[in-house]
Structure formats: C-alpha cells, structure tokens
Amino acid sequence: MNLITSICFLVCSYTLTTESVPSFVDVFAGEPQSIHIKSTLNKWQCNNKEFIPIELPKNAKGIIYSVRTVKKSNFKSPQKELFKEVKSLSEKYDPTNIADYIKPNGTNRSFNLYLINGHENVQSFNNCGHYKYTEKFINKKSRTGYLNTENMEETIYFGIENNNDLKNLRVIVEVVAILHE
C-alpha cells in the first residue's frame, strides 16, 4: 500500500510542477496610451476618430485589454492598473477568462471601439472608408476584453470613435500580452 501511495504522490507532484504557468508582458512597457479626440462640428471630415497600433510580441497567444474614459484631470498621469490586476487574477483564473473579472473605472462618456487587423483597414477607418474589423463595441463607457491573436498580424489596431461630437473624449488604453510557454 505504501508503494502505491508513493507512486501516486510522485505522479501527482510531477503533474503539478510541470503545469505551465502563463507569462505576461505589458505591451506598452508600463505606460498606458492616452488618446484625446477633440470635439468637432464636421464629422464628415472624419476628425472624430483615432487609432492606436498594438505591437504584439512574436509568441503572443492573446491579449487582455482595457480601454476606459477619463476626466481631463486624470488624463496627464493615468493610473497603471491592468498589469497588476492580470498578474493577481492569473493565480485563480484561466488567462483567457481574466478579462471577465476586471471592471475598469470609466466616466460617463461613451465611445465606439473597433479592433482592426491590417494597415489598409485602419487607414480606411481613419479616412471614413470601408474597412473590416475583428470586433466592434458601440456606445461603451469602458471596455475590457480578451482577444485571441494567434492568427493575426504582428500589429493590430484599436480604432476609437467619439460618438458625441460636441464633447472632447479622453481614453486610456492598456494591453497585456499572454505569451506561449
């Protein structure tokens, strides 16, 4: 009986020690990206949109992202929140589900968010042309999500559209990449 218990213990401890622990990278190296879209009366000129490139590490299997609106007073020195939250939650949850447990704080301003793959599509987005997007989220005050990036280009883009042309829009973007072991 002791031999069976010992073998079971060895097999179980080997399984626990070889279980892969995901590694994470703060894509913007600890500096959240800030986007300010000024109010406009000429929406037809496409000046109510901005995009931000997201350079993916070569071995990224996905990203966890947070886009939140902020007040003017918090825009110059945004809080770095996402990386710490991801690291903390990764001890309890699967990395692909972590975004479900993060609730970013945002103001009452809403925006439209587009996740765009390909430089041609982002140029069309910025020039009010026809473009393809991976995902879109309309009238959001904040957005946190997970995106599988295994079959995507090394650079993806977040397109942000101000949906209230008479007010300025300030957003903070944070991205954490989940790396292959």
C-alpha positions as CSV (number, residue, x, y, z in Angstrom):
1,M,0.0,0.0,0.0
2,N,2.9,2.4,0.8
3,L,4.4,1.7,-2.7
4,I,1.1,2.7,-4.4
5,T,0.8,5.8,-2.2
6,S,4.4,6.8,-3.0
7,I,3.9,6.3,-6.8
8,C,0.6,8.3,-6.7
9,F,2.4,11.1,-4.8
10,L,5.3,11.2,-7.3
11,V,2.9,11.3,-10.3
12,C,0.7,14.0,-8.8
13,S,3.7,16.2,-7.7
14,Y,5.2,15.8,-11.2
15,T,1.9,16.9,-12.8
16,L,1.7,19.9,-10.5
17,T,5.3,21.0,-11.2
18,T,5.1,20.6,-14.9
19,E,1.9,22.5,-15.3
20,S,2.7,25.5,-17.4
21,V,2.4,28.9,-15.8
22,P,1.5,31.6,-18.3
23,S,3.8,34.6,-18.7
24,F,2.5,38.1,-19.3
25,V,4.0,41.2,-20.9
26,D,2.8,44.8,-20.5
27,V,2.7,45.7,-24.2
28,F,3.2,49.5,-23.6
29,A,6.0,48.9,-21.1
30,G,4.2,50.3,-18.1
31,E,3.0,53.5,-19.8
32,P,-0.7,53.4,-20.7
33,Q,-1.5,55.0,-24.0
34,S,-3.6,58.2,-23.9
35,I,-5.9,59.3,-26.7
36,H,-7.6,62.7,-26.9
37,I,-10.3,63.3,-29.6
38,K,-11.4,66.9,-29.6
39,S,-15.0,67.9,-30.2
40,T,-16.0,68.6,-33.8
41,L,-18.8,70.0,-35.8
42,N,-17.5,68.5,-39.1
43,K,-18.0,64.7,-38.5
44,W,-18.0,64.2,-42.3
45,Q,-14.3,65.2,-42.3
46,C,-13.5,62.1,-40.2
47,N,-11.9,64.0,-37.4
48,N,-13.8,62.2,-34.7
49,K,-11.6,59.0,-34.9
50,E,-8.2,58.0,-33.7
51,F,-6.3,54.7,-33.8
52,I,-3.5,53.2,-31.8
53,P,-1.2,50.4,-33.0
54,I,-0.7,47.4,-30.7
55,E,2.7,45.8,-31.4
56,L,2.3,42.1,-30.4
57,P,5.2,40.1,-29.1
58,K,6.1,37.3,-31.5
59,N,5.0,34.5,-29.2
60,A,1.7,36.1,-28.0
61,K,-1.3,33.8,-28.0
62,G,-3.7,36.5,-26.9
63,I,-4.1,39.9,-25.3
64,I,-6.1,41.3,-22.4
65,Y,-7.0,44.9,-23.0
66,S,-8.6,47.7,-21.1
67,V,-10.0,50.9,-22.7
68,R,-11.5,53.4,-20.3
69,T,-12.6,57.0,-20.5
70,V,-11.0,59.5,-18.0
71,K,-11.6,63.1,-16.9
72,K,-9.3,65.8,-18.0
73,S,-7.6,65.9,-14.6
74,N,-6.6,62.2,-14.8
75,F,-5.5,62.3,-18.4
76,K,-2.0,63.6,-18.0
77,S,-0.9,61.0,-15.5
78,P,-3.1,57.9,-15.9
79,Q,-3.1,55.1,-13.4
80,K,-1.4,51.8,-14.4
81,E,-4.0,49.2,-13.4
82,L,-4.3,46.4,-15.8
83,F,-0.9,44.5,-15.5
84,K,-1.2,44.3,-11.7
85,E,-4.8,43.0,-11.9
86,V,-3.9,40.4,-14.6
87,K,-1.0,39.1,-12.5
88,S,-3.1,38.9,-9.4
89,L,-6.1,37.2,-11.2
90,S,-3.9,34.8,-13.1
91,E,-3.3,32.8,-9.8
92,K,-7.0,32.0,-9.7
93,Y,-8.4,32.0,-13.3
94,D,-7.5,30.8,-16.8
95,P,-5.8,33.7,-18.7
96,T,-8.5,33.7,-21.4
97,N,-11.1,34.4,-18.7
98,I,-9.3,37.0,-16.7
99,A,-11.0,39.9,-18.5
100,D,-14.4,38.8,-17.2
101,Y,-13.3,39.6,-13.7
102,I,-11.8,43.1,-14.4
103,K,-14.1,46.1,-14.1
104,P,-12.4,49.2,-15.4
105,N,-13.5,52.5,-14.0
106,G,-14.7,55.0,-16.6
107,T,-16.5,58.3,-16.8
108,N,-20.0,58.7,-18.2
109,R,-18.6,59.5,-21.7
110,S,-19.2,56.7,-24.2
111,F,-17.3,55.8,-27.4
112,N,-17.1,53.2,-30.1
113,L,-14.2,50.8,-30.2
114,Y,-13.1,48.8,-33.2
115,L,-10.4,46.1,-33.1
116,I,-8.8,46.2,-36.6
117,N,-6.4,43.8,-38.2
118,G,-4.3,45.2,-41.1
119,H,-2.8,48.6,-42.0
120,E,-5.1,49.0,-45.0
121,N,-8.2,48.6,-42.9
122,V,-7.0,51.1,-40.3
123,Q,-6.3,53.7,-43.0
124,S,-9.8,53.2,-44.4
125,F,-11.2,53.6,-40.8
126,N,-9.3,56.8,-40.3
127,N,-10.5,58.2,-43.7
128,C,-14.2,57.2,-43.4
129,G,-13.8,54.5,-45.9
130,H,-14.9,50.8,-45.9
131,Y,-12.9,48.7,-43.5
132,K,-13.0,45.3,-41.9
133,Y,-12.8,44.8,-38.2
134,T,-12.3,41.9,-35.9
135,E,-14.7,43.1,-33.3
136,K,-16.7,46.2,-32.5
137,F,-18.2,47.6,-29.4
138,I,-20.7,50.5,-29.7
139,N,-21.6,53.1,-27.0
140,K,-19.2,51.8,-24.4
141,K,-18.1,53.8,-21.3
142,S,-15.2,51.3,-20.8
143,R,-14.2,48.0,-22.3
144,T,-12.1,45.2,-21.0
145,G,-11.7,42.0,-23.1
146,Y,-9.6,39.1,-24.3
147,L,-8.6,38.7,-27.9
148,N,-7.0,35.6,-29.4
149,T,-4.1,36.8,-31.5
150,E,-2.6,33.6,-32.7
151,N,-3.6,34.0,-36.3
152,M,-3.2,37.8,-36.5
153,E,-0.5,40.0,-37.8
154,E,2.2,41.3,-35.5
155,T,0.4,44.7,-35.3
156,I,-3.3,45.1,-34.6
157,Y,-5.0,48.4,-34.2
158,F,-7.6,49.8,-31.8
159,G,-9.9,52.3,-33.6
160,I,-11.7,54.7,-31.2
161,E,-14.5,56.9,-32.4
162,N,-16.0,59.8,-30.5
163,N,-19.8,59.3,-30.7
164,N,-20.6,62.7,-29.2
165,D,-19.2,65.3,-31.5
166,L,-19.9,68.2,-29.2
167,K,-17.6,66.9,-26.4
168,N,-14.0,66.0,-26.0
169,L,-13.2,62.3,-25.5
170,R,-10.2,61.2,-23.5
171,V,-9.4,57.5,-23.2
172,I,-6.6,55.4,-21.7
173,V,-5.6,52.1,-23.3
174,E,-3.7,49.3,-21.6
175,V,-2.8,45.9,-23.1
176,V,-1.2,42.8,-21.6
177,A,0.0,40.0,-23.8
178,I,-0.3,36.4,-22.8
179,L,2.8,34.5,-24.1
180,H,3.3,30.9,-25.2
181,E,5.4,29.0,-22.8
